[in-house]
Amino acid sequence: MPFILINSGLIAFFVFTNHELKGFLMDQLILNRSNDKGPPKNLFLYVDMIASMVPIVFSVALKTTERWFKSENERKEAQTIKLQAEIQHLKYQLQPHFFFNSLNNIYALVDSSPATAKKTIHSLGKLMRYLLYDTDTEKVALQKEIDFMTQYIELMKLRFSDKITISYSFPTVPQHIKVVPLLFITLAENAFKHGIPASSEASLSFKMEITDTFLAFTAKNQNLPKSDSDKSGSGIGLENLRKRLQLLYPDSHSFVYQVKDETFTAVLTLEI
């Protein structure tokens, strides 16, 4: 934009200067005629020379502007390709991460409850079908994301005893409301992975609220700091989510989390 303004300014300046100079020369011609003098030497040559430069200046300016537009379009296209590649990379990171965590949960059930493990594998198949075939678009219906999260939470509930209280509250939303896929599942995974103690009671809760223009998803779980010897999890989940939000909702999201009263709370807000 600054380039276009400067270029346009130079053209306007030259046209204005050319007009004023031609006016000055013509005034000199009239003055000389009124004094019974002939036209100044080479006057018409100067006028013609200046007039002939106008199309040259316009041509150069237009060519320069055209090259700038082409260069700018190529730069924007390169940025778009880079953005799409980065988003796709983050998505490919997310799916194996989800699958790996789910397999760990099933593995824990194989010996203690084979029937439950079998049921879990069937449920996981449905979830993976959604991951593979329904999320390969820029946006999906929010209701599909809610159904996916509901299935995931119900799947996870099969693994834990009554000591673990798991609750969720999701609205039923119109099909026209769409969001980027697989944003909320990261927070649900994180709550299950890091918020359940080995041998004591705990509670997890998930809630989604929708206003006219905003969606707020809240996940709460007990805060269990990892020990230095605990190598579970690579921390890819929350960092992946943060990067995706920055790329896909650069100016229309809020993602915050805090620990208060030994409870970890994460809140993701989107403009819809």
FIBALO-355699 format. One record per residue (C-alpha): y, x, z; chain; residue number from 0. Coordinates in nm, 3 decimals, padded with zeros to 5 digits, always signed. Layout:
<pts>
@v=Y&u=X&w=Z&cadena=A&num=NUM
...
</pts>
This chain:
<pts>
@v=+00.000&u=+00.000&w=+00.000&cadena=A&num=0
@v=+00.257&u=+00.274&w=+00.077&cadena=A&num=1
@v=+00.169&u=+00.432&w=-00.259&cadena=A&num=2
@v=+00.242&u=+00.108&w=-00.445&cadena=A&num=3
@v=+00.572&u=+00.059&w=-00.264&cadena=A&num=4
@v=+00.686&u=+00.415&w=-00.339&cadena=A&num=5
@v=+00.579&u=+00.386&w=-00.703&cadena=A&num=6
@v=+00.756&u=+00.054&w=-00.744&cadena=A&num=7
@v=+01.064&u=+00.196&w=-00.574&cadena=A&num=8
@v=+01.077&u=+00.490&w=-00.814&cadena=A&num=9
@v=+01.052&u=+00.260&w=-01.115&cadena=A&num=10
@v=+01.323&u=+00.031&w=-00.981&cadena=A&num=11
@v=+01.544&u=+00.331&w=-00.905&cadena=A&num=12
@v=+01.501&u=+00.470&w=-01.255&cadena=A&num=13
@v=+01.571&u=+00.133&w=-01.419&cadena=A&num=14
@v=+01.879&u=+00.083&w=-01.201&cadena=A&num=15
@v=+02.004&u=+00.438&w=-01.271&cadena=A&num=16
@v=+01.934&u=+00.398&w=-01.642&cadena=A&num=17
@v=+02.127&u=+00.071&w=-01.650&cadena=A&num=18
@v=+02.424&u=+00.218&w=-01.462&cadena=A&num=19
@v=+02.432&u=+00.530&w=-01.679&cadena=A&num=20
@v=+02.422&u=+00.329&w=-02.001&cadena=A&num=21
@v=+02.700&u=+00.110&w=-01.866&cadena=A&num=22
@v=+02.907&u=+00.415&w=-01.785&cadena=A&num=23
@v=+02.860&u=+00.562&w=-02.135&cadena=A&num=24
@v=+02.948&u=+00.233&w=-02.302&cadena=A&num=25
@v=+03.261&u=+00.210&w=-02.086&cadena=A&num=26
@v=+03.354&u=+00.556&w=-02.209&cadena=A&num=27
@v=+03.299&u=+00.444&w=-02.569&cadena=A&num=28
@v=+03.526&u=+00.141&w=-02.527&cadena=A&num=29
@v=+03.790&u=+00.352&w=-02.351&cadena=A&num=30
@v=+03.790&u=+00.607&w=-02.632&cadena=A&num=31
@v=+03.820&u=+00.333&w=-02.895&cadena=A&num=32
@v=+04.115&u=+00.177&w=-02.714&cadena=A&num=33
@v=+04.287&u=+00.518&w=-02.721&cadena=A&num=34
@v=+04.216&u=+00.546&w=-03.098&cadena=A&num=35
@v=+03.962&u=+00.817&w=-03.036&cadena=A&num=36
@v=+03.618&u=+00.838&w=-03.186&cadena=A&num=37
@v=+03.303&u=+00.815&w=-02.980&cadena=A&num=38
@v=+03.220&u=+01.116&w=-02.766&cadena=A&num=39
@v=+02.993&u=+01.368&w=-02.932&cadena=A&num=40
@v=+02.627&u=+01.285&w=-02.900&cadena=A&num=41
@v=+02.701&u=+00.967&w=-02.698&cadena=A&num=42
@v=+02.457&u=+00.748&w=-02.888&cadena=A&num=43
@v=+02.199&u=+01.027&w=-02.878&cadena=A&num=44
@v=+02.215&u=+01.027&w=-02.498&cadena=A&num=45
@v=+02.187&u=+00.649&w=-02.483&cadena=A&num=46
@v=+01.886&u=+00.645&w=-02.714&cadena=A&num=47
@v=+01.722&u=+00.931&w=-02.526&cadena=A&num=48
@v=+01.756&u=+00.751&w=-02.192&cadena=A&num=49
@v=+01.635&u=+00.425&w=-02.341&cadena=A&num=50
@v=+01.331&u=+00.598&w=-02.490&cadena=A&num=51
@v=+01.235&u=+00.737&w=-02.148&cadena=A&num=52
@v=+01.197&u=+00.392&w=-01.992&cadena=A&num=53
@v=+00.858&u=+00.305&w=-02.149&cadena=A&num=54
@v=+00.734&u=+00.658&w=-02.077&cadena=A&num=55
@v=+00.819&u=+00.625&w=-01.707&cadena=A&num=56
@v=+00.663&u=+00.278&w=-01.694&cadena=A&num=57
@v=+00.350&u=+00.405&w=-01.868&cadena=A&num=58
@v=+00.311&u=+00.697&w=-01.628&cadena=A&num=59
@v=+00.370&u=+00.472&w=-01.328&cadena=A&num=60
@v=+00.118&u=+00.213&w=-01.450&cadena=A&num=61
@v=-00.145&u=+00.477&w=-01.522&cadena=A&num=62
@v=-00.092&u=+00.634&w=-01.181&cadena=A&num=63
@v=-00.116&u=+00.294&w=-01.011&cadena=A&num=64
@v=-00.431&u=+00.212&w=-01.209&cadena=A&num=65
@v=-00.595&u=+00.538&w=-01.099&cadena=A&num=66
@v=-00.496&u=+00.467&w=-00.739&cadena=A&num=67
@v=-00.648&u=+00.118&w=-00.749&cadena=A&num=68
@v=-00.969&u=+00.257&w=-00.899&cadena=A&num=69
@v=-00.989&u=+00.529&w=-00.635&cadena=A&num=70
@v=-00.919&u=+00.277&w=-00.356&cadena=A&num=71
@v=-01.188&u=+00.038&w=-00.485&cadena=A&num=72
@v=-01.440&u=+00.322&w=-00.501&cadena=A&num=73
@v=-01.351&u=+00.423&w=-00.145&cadena=A&num=74
@v=-01.395&u=+00.066&w=-00.017&cadena=A&num=75
@v=-01.726&u=+00.031&w=-00.203&cadena=A&num=76
@v=-01.852&u=+00.354&w=-00.045&cadena=A&num=77
@v=-01.748&u=+00.228&w=+00.299&cadena=A&num=78
@v=-01.930&u=-00.102&w=+00.240&cadena=A&num=79
@v=-02.249&u=+00.076&w=+00.133&cadena=A&num=80
@v=-02.230&u=+00.304&w=+00.436&cadena=A&num=81
@v=-02.174&u=+00.005&w=+00.667&cadena=A&num=82
@v=-02.470&u=-00.185&w=+00.522&cadena=A&num=83
@v=-02.693&u=+00.119&w=+00.553&cadena=A&num=84
@v=-02.595&u=+00.172&w=+00.917&cadena=A&num=85
@v=-02.653&u=-00.194&w=+01.003&cadena=A&num=86
@v=-02.994&u=-00.186&w=+00.834&cadena=A&num=87
@v=-03.084&u=+00.131&w=+01.023&cadena=A&num=88
@v=-02.994&u=-00.032&w=+01.354&cadena=A&num=89
@v=-03.201&u=-00.336&w=+01.264&cadena=A&num=90
@v=-03.502&u=-00.120&w=+01.178&cadena=A&num=91
@v=-03.462&u=+00.049&w=+01.516&cadena=A&num=92
@v=-03.456&u=-00.285&w=+01.695&cadena=A&num=93
@v=-03.774&u=-00.438&w=+01.554&cadena=A&num=94
@v=-04.015&u=-00.155&w=+01.645&cadena=A&num=95
@v=-03.847&u=-00.138&w=+01.986&cadena=A&num=96
@v=-03.914&u=-00.509&w=+02.041&cadena=A&num=97
@v=-04.272&u=-00.483&w=+01.913&cadena=A&num=98
@v=-04.345&u=-00.178&w=+02.130&cadena=A&num=99
@v=-04.221&u=-00.354&w=+02.445&cadena=A&num=100
@v=-04.425&u=-00.665&w=+02.365&cadena=A&num=101
@v=-04.742&u=-00.463&w=+02.309&cadena=A&num=102
@v=-04.694&u=-00.299&w=+02.649&cadena=A&num=103
@v=-04.680&u=-00.642&w=+02.807&cadena=A&num=104
@v=-05.001&u=-00.750&w=+02.633&cadena=A&num=105
@v=-05.175&u=-00.426&w=+02.730&cadena=A&num=106
@v=-05.101&u=-00.503&w=+03.095&cadena=A&num=107
@v=-05.282&u=-00.838&w=+03.060&cadena=A&num=108
@v=-05.595&u=-00.727&w=+02.877&cadena=A&num=109
@v=-05.793&u=-00.631&w=+03.190&cadena=A&num=110
@v=-05.644&u=-00.872&w=+03.442&cadena=A&num=111
@v=-05.636&u=-01.185&w=+03.226&cadena=A&num=112
@v=-05.808&u=-01.164&w=+02.885&cadena=A&num=113
@v=-05.747&u=-01.533&w=+02.809&cadena=A&num=114
@v=-05.377&u=-01.494&w=+02.874&cadena=A&num=115
@v=-05.369&u=-01.177&w=+02.666&cadena=A&num=116
@v=-05.526&u=-01.369&w=+02.377&cadena=A&num=117
@v=-05.267&u=-01.644&w=+02.406&cadena=A&num=118
@v=-04.993&u=-01.382&w=+02.425&cadena=A&num=119
@v=-05.109&u=-01.217&w=+02.102&cadena=A&num=120
@v=-05.091&u=-01.554&w=+01.926&cadena=A&num=121
@v=-04.737&u=-01.610&w=+02.055&cadena=A&num=122
@v=-04.636&u=-01.258&w=+01.957&cadena=A&num=123
@v=-04.755&u=-01.330&w=+01.604&cadena=A&num=124
@v=-04.508&u=-01.618&w=+01.579&cadena=A&num=125
@v=-04.227&u=-01.400&w=+01.708&cadena=A&num=126
@v=-04.305&u=-01.122&w=+01.463&cadena=A&num=127
@v=-04.313&u=-01.372&w=+01.176&cadena=A&num=128
@v=-03.957&u=-01.468&w=+01.263&cadena=A&num=129
@v=-03.853&u=-01.103&w=+01.289&cadena=A&num=130
@v=-04.003&u=-01.012&w=+00.953&cadena=A&num=131
@v=-03.920&u=-01.313&w=+00.739&cadena=A&num=132
@v=-03.635&u=-01.514&w=+00.890&cadena=A&num=133
@v=-03.390&u=-01.243&w=+00.997&cadena=A&num=134
@v=-03.353&u=-01.063&w=+00.663&cadena=A&num=135
@v=-03.015&u=-01.229&w=+00.608&cadena=A&num=136
@v=-02.660&u=-01.160&w=+00.720&cadena=A&num=137
@v=-02.662&u=-01.463&w=+00.951&cadena=A&num=138
@v=-02.911&u=-01.720&w=+01.074&cadena=A&num=139
@v=-02.877&u=-02.060&w=+01.236&cadena=A&num=140
@v=-02.797&u=-02.018&w=+01.604&cadena=A&num=141
@v=-03.062&u=-02.276&w=+01.688&cadena=A&num=142
@v=-03.329&u=-02.049&w=+01.537&cadena=A&num=143
@v=-03.212&u=-01.765&w=+01.761&cadena=A&num=144
@v=-03.230&u=-01.997&w=+02.062&cadena=A&num=145
@v=-03.583&u=-02.106&w=+01.967&cadena=A&num=146
@v=-03.683&u=-01.741&w=+01.926&cadena=A&num=147
@v=-03.548&u=-01.649&w=+02.269&cadena=A&num=148
@v=-03.717&u=-01.951&w=+02.427&cadena=A&num=149
@v=-04.054&u=-01.846&w=+02.281&cadena=A&num=150
@v=-04.001&u=-01.490&w=+02.398&cadena=A&num=151
@v=-03.916&u=-01.593&w=+02.754&cadena=A&num=152
@v=-04.214&u=-01.830&w=+02.770&cadena=A&num=153
@v=-04.431&u=-01.546&w=+02.641&cadena=A&num=154
@v=-04.305&u=-01.314&w=+02.912&cadena=A&num=155
@v=-04.361&u=-01.575&w=+03.183&cadena=A&num=156
@v=-04.734&u=-01.560&w=+03.111&cadena=A&num=157
@v=-04.744&u=-01.204&w=+03.240&cadena=A&num=158
@v=-04.585&u=-01.254&w=+03.582&cadena=A&num=159
@v=-04.694&u=-01.427&w=+03.900&cadena=A&num=160
@v=-04.509&u=-01.700&w=+04.086&cadena=A&num=161
@v=-04.319&u=-01.430&w=+04.275&cadena=A&num=162
@v=-04.098&u=-01.391&w=+03.971&cadena=A&num=163
@v=-03.859&u=-01.679&w=+03.910&cadena=A&num=164
@v=-03.752&u=-01.704&w=+03.546&cadena=A&num=165
@v=-03.503&u=-01.966&w=+03.438&cadena=A&num=166
@v=-03.302&u=-02.034&w=+03.125&cadena=A&num=167
@v=-03.052&u=-02.288&w=+02.999&cadena=A&num=168
@v=-02.984&u=-02.309&w=+02.627&cadena=A&num=169
@v=-02.800&u=-02.586&w=+02.442&cadena=A&num=170
@v=-02.912&u=-02.767&w=+02.131&cadena=A&num=171
@v=-02.661&u=-02.676&w=+01.861&cadena=A&num=172
@v=-02.582&u=-02.799&w=+01.509&cadena=A&num=173
@v=-02.755&u=-02.617&w=+01.225&cadena=A&num=174
@v=-02.427&u=-02.514&w=+01.062&cadena=A&num=175
@v=-02.343&u=-02.276&w=+01.349&cadena=A&num=176
@v=-02.465&u=-01.933&w=+01.242&cadena=A&num=177
@v=-02.474&u=-01.590&w=+01.406&cadena=A&num=178
@v=-02.594&u=-01.241&w=+01.328&cadena=A&num=179
@v=-02.968&u=-01.235&w=+01.414&cadena=A&num=180
@v=-03.129&u=-01.056&w=+01.709&cadena=A&num=181
@v=-02.826&u=-01.000&w=+01.928&cadena=A&num=182
@v=-02.924&u=-01.192&w=+02.241&cadena=A&num=183
@v=-03.287&u=-01.083&w=+02.254&cadena=A&num=184
@v=-03.177&u=-00.731&w=+02.351&cadena=A&num=185
@v=-03.031&u=-00.860&w=+02.678&cadena=A&num=186
@v=-03.342&u=-01.068&w=+02.749&cadena=A&num=187
@v=-03.566&u=-00.767&w=+02.687&cadena=A&num=188
@v=-03.350&u=-00.549&w=+02.907&cadena=A&num=189
@v=-03.372&u=-00.800&w=+03.194&cadena=A&num=190
@v=-03.751&u=-00.813&w=+03.181&cadena=A&num=191
@v=-03.793&u=-00.440&w=+03.136&cadena=A&num=192
@v=-03.560&u=-00.325&w=+03.412&cadena=A&num=193
@v=-03.520&u=-00.622&w=+03.645&cadena=A&num=194
@v=-03.867&u=-00.690&w=+03.781&cadena=A&num=195
@v=-04.005&u=-00.488&w=+04.076&cadena=A&num=196
@v=-04.367&u=-00.385&w=+04.098&cadena=A&num=197
@v=-04.464&u=-00.581&w=+04.407&cadena=A&num=198
@v=-04.188&u=-00.804&w=+04.537&cadena=A&num=199
@v=-04.005&u=-01.123&w=+04.453&cadena=A&num=200
@v=-03.732&u=-01.130&w=+04.190&cadena=A&num=201
@v=-03.544&u=-01.370&w=+03.971&cadena=A&num=202
@v=-03.411&u=-01.360&w=+03.617&cadena=A&num=203
@v=-03.181&u=-01.610&w=+03.453&cadena=A&num=204
@v=-03.046&u=-01.662&w=+03.105&cadena=A&num=205
@v=-02.771&u=-01.903&w=+03.005&cadena=A&num=206
@v=-02.582&u=-01.984&w=+02.688&cadena=A&num=207
@v=-02.263&u=-02.188&w=+02.681&cadena=A&num=208
@v=-02.068&u=-02.299&w=+02.374&cadena=A&num=209
@v=-01.708&u=-02.415&w=+02.343&cadena=A&num=210
@v=-01.520&u=-02.511&w=+02.028&cadena=A&num=211
@v=-01.478&u=-02.155&w=+01.904&cadena=A&num=212
@v=-01.672&u=-01.931&w=+02.142&cadena=A&num=213
@v=-02.027&u=-01.867&w=+02.252&cadena=A&num=214
@v=-02.111&u=-01.695&w=+02.581&cadena=A&num=215
@v=-02.458&u=-01.563&w=+02.664&cadena=A&num=216
@v=-02.526&u=-01.443&w=+03.019&cadena=A&num=217
@v=-02.831&u=-01.253&w=+03.143&cadena=A&num=218
@v=-02.886&u=-01.178&w=+03.514&cadena=A&num=219
@v=-03.157&u=-00.977&w=+03.682&cadena=A&num=220
@v=-03.216&u=-00.770&w=+03.993&cadena=A&num=221
@v=-03.069&u=-00.423&w=+03.961&cadena=A&num=222
@v=-03.346&u=-00.165&w=+03.983&cadena=A&num=223
@v=-03.211&u=+00.187&w=+03.916&cadena=A&num=224
@v=-03.462&u=+00.410&w=+03.739&cadena=A&num=225
@v=-03.589&u=+00.716&w=+03.917&cadena=A&num=226
@v=-03.574&u=+01.058&w=+03.752&cadena=A&num=227
@v=-03.949&u=+01.047&w=+03.697&cadena=A&num=228
@v=-03.938&u=+00.711&w=+03.521&cadena=A&num=229
@v=-03.943&u=+00.779&w=+03.149&cadena=A&num=230
@v=-03.991&u=+00.418&w=+03.039&cadena=A&num=231
@v=-03.739&u=+00.302&w=+02.785&cadena=A&num=232
@v=-03.512&u=+00.519&w=+02.577&cadena=A&num=233
@v=-03.194&u=+00.324&w=+02.636&cadena=A&num=234
@v=-03.189&u=+00.225&w=+02.270&cadena=A&num=235
@v=-03.150&u=-00.147&w=+02.341&cadena=A&num=236
@v=-02.800&u=-00.178&w=+02.486&cadena=A&num=237
@v=-02.660&u=+00.106&w=+02.276&cadena=A&num=238
@v=-02.804&u=-00.052&w=+01.962&cadena=A&num=239
@v=-02.647&u=-00.385&w=+02.058&cadena=A&num=240
@v=-02.308&u=-00.226&w=+02.123&cadena=A&num=241
@v=-02.307&u=-00.054&w=+01.783&cadena=A&num=242
@v=-02.413&u=-00.369&w=+01.598&cadena=A&num=243
@v=-02.138&u=-00.570&w=+01.765&cadena=A&num=244
@v=-01.879&u=-00.308&w=+01.672&cadena=A&num=245
@v=-01.991&u=-00.319&w=+01.309&cadena=A&num=246
@v=-02.051&u=-00.692&w=+01.268&cadena=A&num=247
@v=-01.803&u=-00.849&w=+01.509&cadena=A&num=248
@v=-01.533&u=-00.579&w=+01.526&cadena=A&num=249
@v=-01.251&u=-00.801&w=+01.650&cadena=A&num=250
@v=-01.431&u=-01.112&w=+01.767&cadena=A&num=251
@v=-01.666&u=-01.017&w=+02.050&cadena=A&num=252
@v=-01.675&u=-00.907&w=+02.410&cadena=A&num=253
@v=-01.968&u=-00.730&w=+02.574&cadena=A&num=254
@v=-01.947&u=-00.641&w=+02.942&cadena=A&num=255
@v=-02.193&u=-00.581&w=+03.224&cadena=A&num=256
@v=-02.169&u=-00.500&w=+03.591&cadena=A&num=257
@v=-02.372&u=-00.461&w=+03.910&cadena=A&num=258
@v=-02.264&u=-00.677&w=+04.203&cadena=A&num=259
@v=-02.463&u=-00.769&w=+04.515&cadena=A&num=260
@v=-02.763&u=-00.582&w=+04.369&cadena=A&num=261
@v=-02.759&u=-00.805&w=+04.061&cadena=A&num=262
@v=-02.711&u=-00.677&w=+03.708&cadena=A&num=263
@v=-02.511&u=-00.922&w=+03.496&cadena=A&num=264
@v=-02.449&u=-00.886&w=+03.123&cadena=A&num=265
@v=-02.219&u=-01.121&w=+02.934&cadena=A&num=266
@v=-02.192&u=-01.132&w=+02.557&cadena=A&num=267
@v=-01.916&u=-01.348&w=+02.406&cadena=A&num=268
@v=-01.881&u=-01.417&w=+02.034&cadena=A&num=269
@v=-01.625&u=-01.601&w=+01.829&cadena=A&num=270
@v=-01.809&u=-01.857&w=+01.615&cadena=A&num=271
</pts>
